[in-house]
Amino acid sequence: MKKFEGTGVALVTPFKEDFSIDVEALKRIVDFVTKGGVEYLVVLGTTAESATLSQDEKELVIKTIVEANAGRLPLVLGVGGNNTLKVVEELKSRDLSKFDAILSVSPYYNKPTQEGIYQHFKAVAEASSIPVILYNVPGRTASNVLPSTIIRLANDFKNVIGVKEAAGDIVQAMRLIQNKPENFLIISGDDMITLPMVLAGGSGVISVIGQGFPKEFSEMVRLGLQEKGKEAYKLHYLLADSIDMIFEQGNPAGIKEVFKTLGLSENTVRLPLVNVDENLANKLKNFTKKIS
């Protein structure tokens, strides 16, 4: 699946000051990251604050991004949850024809066993008409999908094509890279260790910072894929402080401050998230102006 090698970005949902979806800002962001050189777009991931969106709002986000993208880049749709039957029903009922894959998070809160996680994704894989990228993010789900479970799914289901690995554990990522089937994608879900993962044999990243600085971050990943580590690390260290900053007080509050400085959208987030404080906002503003 060459189309998912490189940099994908988990798009935010921009809001106006009244908390309604800012459709025009979303179009600007799609255009900005596309012209910045990213390889694909992820719609309705965690960074989109999808947990706070109504069903009608989700449909509006999908419609806006599909139209703004205009077929330029591959699209990945976030379809996941901790109610397996509900996820399966959505996969069977939703028109997925505009998307190239789904990104499906491991069930959160329930804390299933590894067998439970396997059975959940078995149901997802069997219900999906398009390729499936698994999403392991223990910091949000409270359970880690072990490499053995991911490799088992990769071997058992041809449409399970990769994993967004966001455990923040480079050793675990290396185990996945070591034991994965040929052509199975190990995609970083952690911006800070993206380059080490790529240089170890990973396929790229689904990024947050990549939408704020798409030119620099996507070039870093491409250089990594070309095994040009020295050149790639120059860009990594250029952006490293910003990666820490955007996550310091919650995602996507940090990246939305970057977008505000860039003039792409407001910095509005929905509760239970709140804006970053003034000190961090100023740091992000200064960094963004320096890079831009």
Disulfide bonds with the S-S distance in Angstrom:
none
